[in-house]
């Protein structure tokens, strides 16, 4: 019975790893439809462009979804690693130490940028452009953390994404998973 519980926990992590790959795939798809960096004057001129602002909304939502999913997976893996995880700050400090994330500060900066958009209804096109340009600059940070986390889980816990449905695309976006 205890093996069944452990297997369930590992399967949950495997599902989260697949969800991370899926999030990266769809975030990259939304991001690649836009021309970076965004220009505030162009945003103003196109303020009624449903396709453009739909793509921006998708980037915002998918950036948040990736960071949330990655955070949930990192916390879940802590239990399988028998590491303390009373606070998410301890989780982040652990993953900084093992090289999954660049730093706690960089992770928190991504989180802050993401949260600002969630609670802001900007009509200032300069602020809108700055927000999305900041998210675009942070994409490599989340992509790298996603790659390193998937790799860490495979090497340390012998847990891989539950399917290979997004593996090829994930590797093309974030780079190959180190052996």
C-alpha contacts under 8 A as a table, 3 or more apart, distances in Angstrom:
res1	aa1	res2	aa2	distance
1	X	4	X	5.07
1	X	5	X	6.55
2	X	5	X	5.12
2	X	6	X	6.33
3	X	6	X	5.05
3	X	7	X	5.99
4	X	7	X	4.97
4	X	8	X	6.11
5	X	8	X	5.03
5	X	9	X	6.30
6	X	9	X	5.09
6	X	10	X	6.20
7	X	10	X	5.07
7	X	11	X	6.02
8	X	11	X	4.99
8	X	12	X	6.15
9	X	12	X	5.09
9	X	13	X	6.38
9	X	80	X	7.57
10	X	13	X	5.05
10	X	14	X	6.13
10	X	80	X	7.67
10	X	159	X	6.56
11	X	14	X	4.88
11	X	15	X	6.17
11	X	162	X	7.18
12	X	15	X	5.08
12	X	16	X	6.28
13	X	16	X	4.93
13	X	17	X	6.14
13	X	73	X	6.33
13	X	76	X	6.83
13	X	77	X	6.76
13	X	159	X	7.30
13	X	161	X	7.85
14	X	17	X	5.03
14	X	18	X	6.33
14	X	159	X	5.99
14	X	160	X	5.55
14	X	161	X	4.47
14	X	162	X	4.70
15	X	18	X	5.13
15	X	19	X	6.18
15	X	161	X	6.13
15	X	162	X	5.23
16	X	19	X	4.83
16	X	20	X	6.17
16	X	69	X	6.98
16	X	70	X	7.85
16	X	72	X	7.97
16	X	73	X	5.77
16	X	161	X	7.36
17	X	20	X	5.03
17	X	21	X	6.42
17	X	73	X	7.13
17	X	150	X	6.36
17	X	160	X	6.91
17	X	161	X	4.71
17	X	162	X	7.22
18	X	21	X	5.08
18	X	22	X	6.20
18	X	161	X	4.52
18	X	162	X	5.83
18	X	163	X	6.60
18	X	164	X	7.92
18	X	166	X	7.30
19	X	22	X	4.92
19	X	23	X	6.04
19	X	69	X	7.16
20	X	23	X	5.04
20	X	24	X	6.21
20	X	66	X	6.28
20	X	69	X	6.26
20	X	70	X	6.25
20	X	146	X	6.84
21	X	24	X	5.20
21	X	25	X	6.22
21	X	146	X	7.74
21	X	166	X	5.91
21	X	167	X	6.92
21	X	170	X	5.63
22	X	25	X	5.06
22	X	26	X	6.29
22	X	166	X	6.10
22	X	170	X	7.76
23	X	26	X	5.31
23	X	27	X	5.94
23	X	62	X	6.57
23	X	65	X	6.84
23	X	66	X	5.25
24	X	27	X	5.15
24	X	28	X	5.97
24	X	66	X	6.67
24	X	143	X	6.94
24	X	170	X	6.71
24	X	173	X	7.75
25	X	28	X	5.31
25	X	29	X	6.19
25	X	166	X	7.33
25	X	169	X	6.61
25	X	170	X	6.18
25	X	173	X	7.53
26	X	29	X	4.86
26	X	30	X	6.21
26	X	62	X	7.02
27	X	30	X	5.22
27	X	31	X	6.02
27	X	58	X	7.60
27	X	59	X	6.01
27	X	62	X	5.18
27	X	63	X	6.35
27	X	66	X	7.87
28	X	31	X	5.01
28	X	32	X	5.86
28	X	173	X	7.49
29	X	32	X	5.34
29	X	33	X	6.80
30	X	33	X	5.63
30	X	34	X	7.52
30	X	55	X	5.89
30	X	56	X	7.80
30	X	58	X	6.16
30	X	59	X	5.67
31	X	34	X	5.73
31	X	55	X	7.51
31	X	56	X	8.00
31	X	59	X	5.96
31	X	136	X	7.63
32	X	35	X	7.51
33	X	55	X	7.22
34	X	52	X	7.73
34	X	55	X	7.46
35	X	38	X	6.55
36	X	133	X	7.11
36	X	136	X	7.63
37	X	129	X	7.94
37	X	133	X	5.68
37	X	136	X	7.95
38	X	42	X	7.68
38	X	43	X	7.50
38	X	129	X	5.41
38	X	130	X	7.85
38	X	132	X	7.33
38	X	133	X	6.27
39	X	42	X	5.28
39	X	43	X	6.29
39	X	126	X	7.83
39	X	129	X	6.15
40	X	43	X	4.99
40	X	44	X	6.18
40	X	125	X	4.95
40	X	126	X	4.79
40	X	127	X	7.94
40	X	128	X	7.31
40	X	129	X	5.35
41	X	44	X	5.04
41	X	45	X	6.21
41	X	125	X	7.20
41	X	126	X	7.80
42	X	45	X	5.05
42	X	46	X	6.12
43	X	46	X	5.07
43	X	47	X	5.73
43	X	125	X	6.29
43	X	129	X	7.51
44	X	47	X	5.01
44	X	125	X	6.00
46	X	49	X	5.20
46	X	52	X	7.85
47	X	53	X	7.84
48	X	53	X	7.96
49	X	52	X	5.41
49	X	53	X	6.26
50	X	53	X	5.30
50	X	54	X	5.70
51	X	54	X	5.02
51	X	55	X	6.13
52	X	55	X	5.18
52	X	56	X	6.33
53	X	56	X	4.87
53	X	57	X	6.06
54	X	57	X	5.06
54	X	58	X	6.15
55	X	58	X	4.96
55	X	59	X	6.23
56	X	59	X	5.08
56	X	60	X	6.24
56	X	132	X	7.58
57	X	60	X	5.07
57	X	61	X	6.11
58	X	61	X	5.12
58	X	62	X	5.84
59	X	62	X	5.21
59	X	63	X	5.83
60	X	63	X	5.32
60	X	64	X	6.33
60	X	114	X	7.30
60	X	117	X	7.46
60	X	132	X	7.84
60	X	135	X	7.95
61	X	64	X	5.23
61	X	65	X	6.09
62	X	65	X	4.83
62	X	66	X	6.00
63	X	66	X	5.28
63	X	67	X	6.30
63	X	114	X	7.35
63	X	135	X	7.67
63	X	139	X	7.91
64	X	67	X	5.23
64	X	68	X	6.02
64	X	114	X	6.15
65	X	68	X	5.09
65	X	69	X	5.93
66	X	69	X	5.16
66	X	70	X	5.94
66	X	142	X	7.81
67	X	70	X	5.13
67	X	71	X	6.00
67	X	111	X	7.65
67	X	142	X	7.16
68	X	71	X	5.07
68	X	72	X	6.14
69	X	72	X	5.09
69	X	73	X	6.10
70	X	73	X	5.12
70	X	74	X	6.08
70	X	146	X	6.93
71	X	74	X	5.11
71	X	75	X	6.21
72	X	75	X	5.21
72	X	76	X	6.12
73	X	76	X	5.00
73	X	77	X	6.05
74	X	77	X	5.20
74	X	78	X	6.42
74	X	91	X	7.14
74	X	149	X	7.68
75	X	78	X	5.24
75	X	79	X	7.28
75	X	85	X	6.84
75	X	88	X	7.34
75	X	91	X	6.33
76	X	79	X	5.70
76	X	80	X	7.12
77	X	80	X	5.08
77	X	81	X	6.17
77	X	153	X	7.73
78	X	81	X	4.93
78	X	82	X	6.07
78	X	83	X	5.19
78	X	84	X	6.94
78	X	85	X	6.48
78	X	91	X	7.27
79	X	82	X	4.96
79	X	83	X	6.17
79	X	84	X	7.64
79	X	85	X	7.67
80	X	83	X	7.78
80	X	157	X	7.62
81	X	157	X	7.54
84	X	90	X	7.32
84	X	91	X	7.66
85	X	88	X	6.52
85	X	90	X	5.86
85	X	91	X	5.54
86	X	90	X	7.05
87	X	90	X	5.40
87	X	91	X	6.70
88	X	91	X	4.82
88	X	92	X	6.15
89	X	92	X	5.06
89	X	93	X	6.08
89	X	104	X	7.68
90	X	93	X	5.00
90	X	94	X	6.16
91	X	94	X	5.22
91	X	95	X	6.39
92	X	95	X	5.14
92	X	96	X	6.05
92	X	101	X	7.66
92	X	103	X	7.91
92	X	104	X	5.79
93	X	96	X	5.07
93	X	97	X	6.16
93	X	103	X	7.78
93	X	104	X	6.27
94	X	97	X	5.10
94	X	98	X	6.44
95	X	98	X	5.16
95	X	99	X	6.03
95	X	100	X	5.12
95	X	101	X	5.82
96	X	99	X	5.07
96	X	100	X	5.88
96	X	101	X	4.94
96	X	102	X	6.05
96	X	103	X	5.29
96	X	104	X	6.51
97	X	100	X	7.79
99	X	102	X	6.57
99	X	148	X	7.53
100	X	145	X	5.47
100	X	148	X	4.97
100	X	149	X	5.52
100	X	152	X	7.38
101	X	104	X	7.35
101	X	107	X	7.29
101	X	141	X	7.98
101	X	144	X	7.71
101	X	145	X	5.15
101	X	148	X	7.63
102	X	106	X	6.64
102	X	107	X	7.64
102	X	141	X	7.58
102	X	145	X	7.56
103	X	106	X	5.25
103	X	107	X	6.35
104	X	107	X	5.14
104	X	108	X	6.12
105	X	108	X	5.08
105	X	109	X	6.07
106	X	109	X	4.96
106	X	110	X	6.32
107	X	110	X	5.18
107	X	111	X	6.29
108	X	111	X	4.85
108	X	112	X	6.02
109	X	112	X	5.05
109	X	113	X	6.21
110	X	113	X	5.26
110	X	114	X	6.15
110	X	135	X	7.60
110	X	138	X	6.63
111	X	114	X	5.07
111	X	115	X	6.03
112	X	115	X	5.05
112	X	116	X	6.12
113	X	116	X	5.27
113	X	117	X	6.82
113	X	131	X	7.13
113	X	134	X	7.38
113	X	135	X	7.05
114	X	117	X	5.64
114	X	118	X	6.64
114	X	135	X	7.51
115	X	118	X	4.98
115	X	119	X	6.48
116	X	119	X	5.52
116	X	120	X	6.03
117	X	120	X	5.13
117	X	121	X	7.58
117	X	131	X	7.37
122	X	125	X	7.53
122	X	127	X	7.04
122	X	128	X	6.48
123	X	128	X	7.47
124	X	127	X	5.36
124	X	128	X	6.30
125	X	128	X	4.84
125	X	129	X	6.00
126	X	129	X	5.17
126	X	130	X	6.10
127	X	130	X	5.02
127	X	131	X	6.05
128	X	131	X	5.19
128	X	132	X	6.34
129	X	132	X	5.33
129	X	133	X	5.90
130	X	133	X	5.09
130	X	134	X	6.00
131	X	134	X	5.16
131	X	135	X	6.38
132	X	135	X	4.95
132	X	136	X	6.13
133	X	136	X	4.98
133	X	137	X	6.18
134	X	137	X	5.06
134	X	138	X	6.28
135	X	138	X	5.02
135	X	139	X	6.31
136	X	139	X	5.28
137	X	140	X	6.92
138	X	141	X	5.20
138	X	142	X	6.64
139	X	142	X	5.29
139	X	143	X	6.02
140	X	143	X	4.91
140	X	144	X	5.87
140	X	174	X	7.92
141	X	144	X	5.27
141	X	145	X	6.22
142	X	145	X	5.05
142	X	146	X	6.01
143	X	146	X	5.04
143	X	147	X	6.25
143	X	173	X	7.69
143	X	174	X	5.44
144	X	147	X	5.15
144	X	148	X	6.09
144	X	174	X	6.25
145	X	148	X	5.09
145	X	149	X	5.88
146	X	149	X	5.20
146	X	150	X	6.16
146	X	174	X	7.78
147	X	150	X	5.33
147	X	151	X	6.14
147	X	174	X	6.10
147	X	175	X	7.37
147	X	176	X	7.83
147	X	177	X	6.31
148	X	151	X	5.04
148	X	152	X	5.92
148	X	177	X	7.50
149	X	152	X	4.93
149	X	153	X	6.14
150	X	153	X	5.27
150	X	154	X	6.29
150	X	160	X	7.05
150	X	161	X	7.69
150	X	177	X	7.67
151	X	154	X	5.13
151	X	155	X	6.14
151	X	177	X	5.77
151	X	178	X	6.56
151	X	179	X	7.85
152	X	155	X	5.21
152	X	156	X	5.69
152	X	157	X	7.65
153	X	156	X	5.32
153	X	157	X	5.09
153	X	158	X	6.26
153	X	159	X	5.49
153	X	160	X	6.77
154	X	157	X	5.76
154	X	158	X	4.45
154	X	159	X	4.75
154	X	160	X	5.21
155	X	158	X	5.61
155	X	159	X	7.79
161	X	164	X	6.94
163	X	166	X	7.69
163	X	167	X	7.94
164	X	167	X	4.90
164	X	168	X	7.57
165	X	168	X	7.76
166	X	169	X	5.48
166	X	170	X	5.82
167	X	170	X	5.05
167	X	171	X	6.12
168	X	171	X	5.27
168	X	172	X	6.28
169	X	172	X	5.00
169	X	173	X	6.28
170	X	173	X	5.22
170	X	174	X	6.02
170	X	175	X	7.56
171	X	174	X	5.30
171	X	175	X	4.71
171	X	176	X	4.81
171	X	177	X	6.86
172	X	175	X	5.59
172	X	176	X	7.19
